[in-house]
């Protein structure tokens, strides 16, 4: 005689994350790392507020996802702050991104690669972004 518990079938539960979601997690996490001024194709300043000013924090982030194995490789095209040590930045970024991805998705990050596109002082970065803002403002007038 079968018990009620053995007759009850539990549904299989599966959550799949789109590449853009993983890119967004990595991009937003990168904005919290001292020494990363921005992602190539993304505008954010690493100021005390630690918030991105872009609606597309995933720009500059490339994901290679193995959804079946729940493993992800992440590559980021970044602008680093001049005078900061790239290896230290990569270590902090890897730790934070790995933790954030694991916490939010359960996926394991197997590689984090920094593709350094430029190194600027904070003043150069702020001036460059100020010039872009002025140019966009004039285009909308």
Order of alpha helices (4+ residues) and beta strands (2+ residues): alpha-alpha-beta-beta-beta-alpha-beta-alpha
